[in-house]
């Protein structure tokens, strides 16, 4: 950065650097903090999503003995709110047909990134 400043402004490189450097450093600090915060939020959301998927798949396995082909993928494609709804609905389901009907009725193109 110093070389570019010296070339562009040979008469005032030190003064210009002293003016620009604090802004540059502040911008970097703000950007890093924002990136960390967004990364933390995204990581937490993924963890919650994975936990809900694991619980729902466990409930399906306990209720029906095995997870039918395609059900795992359908569950993993559900948004977070739908996973909670499915977990509650599983308590009242008595057949795989009911599970398939529920999944069909709740298919979504939003995928697992849907927030609660």
C-alpha positions in Angstrom: 0.0 0.0 0.0 2.9 2.3 0.9 4.4 2.0 -2.6 1.1 2.8 -4.3 0.7 5.9 -2.2 4.2 7.1 -2.8 3.8 6.7 -6.6 0.4 8.4 -6.7 1.1 11.2 -4.2 4.9 11.6 -3.9 4.6 14.9 -2.1 2.5 13.7 0.8 2.8 9.9 1.3 3.1 9.9 5.0 0.2 12.3 5.6 -2.0 10.4 3.3 -1.1 7.1 4.8 -1.8 8.4 8.3 -5.3 9.5 7.0 -6.2 6.3 5.1 -4.7 3.7 7.4 -7.1 4.1 10.4 -10.1 4.0 8.0 -8.7 0.9 6.3 -8.0 -0.8 9.7 -11.5 0.1 11.0 -13.1 -1.3 7.8 -11.2 -4.5 8.2 -12.2 -4.8 11.9 -15.9 -4.2 11.1 -15.8 -6.7 8.3 -14.1 -9.4 10.3 -16.6 -8.9 13.2 -19.5 -9.1 10.9 -18.1 -12.2 9.2 -17.6 -13.9 12.6 -21.1 -13.0 13.7 -22.7 -14.3 10.5 -20.6 -17.4 10.6 -21.7 -18.1 14.2 -25.3 -17.6 13.4 -25.1 -19.8 10.4 -23.3 -22.5 12.3 -25.9 -22.4 15.1 -28.8 -22.6 12.6 -27.1 -25.6 10.9 -26.6 -27.3 14.2 -30.3 -26.8 15.2 -31.4 -28.0 11.8 -29.3 -31.2 12.0 -30.5 -31.9 15.6 -34.1 -31.6 14.6 -33.5 -33.9 11.6 -31.8 -36.4 13.8 -34.6 -36.4 16.3 -37.4 -36.7 13.7 -35.6 -39.6 11.9 -35.2 -41.3 15.3 -38.9 -40.9 16.1 -39.8 -42.3 12.6 -37.5 -45.3 13.2 -39.0 -45.9 16.7 -42.6 -45.5 15.4 -42.4 -47.5 12.2 -39.4 -49.8 12.6 -37.4 -48.5 9.7 -37.0 -45.4 7.6 -38.5 -46.1 4.2 -36.6 -45.1 1.0 -37.1 -41.5 0.2 -38.3 -40.5 3.7 -34.8 -39.6 4.9 -34.3 -37.2 1.9 -37.8 -35.8 2.4 -37.1 -35.1 6.1 -33.7 -33.6 5.3 -35.3 -31.2 2.8 -37.9 -29.8 5.3 -37.4 -26.4 6.8 -36.8 -26.0 10.5 -40.4 -25.1 11.4 -41.8 -28.1 9.4 -39.4 -30.4 11.3 -41.0 -29.3 14.6 -44.5 -29.8 13.1 -43.6 -33.2 11.9 -42.2 -34.2 15.3 -45.5 -33.3 16.9 -47.5 -34.9 14.1 -45.6 -38.2 14.5 -47.1 -38.7 17.9 -50.5 -39.1 16.3 -49.5 -41.1 13.2 -50.3 -44.8 13.1 -49.2 -45.7 9.6 -46.5 -45.0 7.0 -49.2 -43.9 4.7 -50.0 -41.0 7.1 -46.3 -40.1 7.2 -46.1 -40.1 3.4 -49.2 -38.0 3.1 -47.8 -35.5 5.6 -44.5 -35.3 3.8 -46.3 -34.8 0.5 -48.4 -32.0 1.9 -45.4 -30.2 3.4 -43.0 -30.4 0.5 -41.1 -27.1 0.0 -38.6 -25.6 -2.3 -37.2 -23.5 0.5 -35.1 -26.4 2.0 -33.5 -26.6 5.3 -32.4 -23.0 5.6 -35.9 -21.8 6.5 -35.6 -20.0 9.9 -38.0 -20.3 12.7 
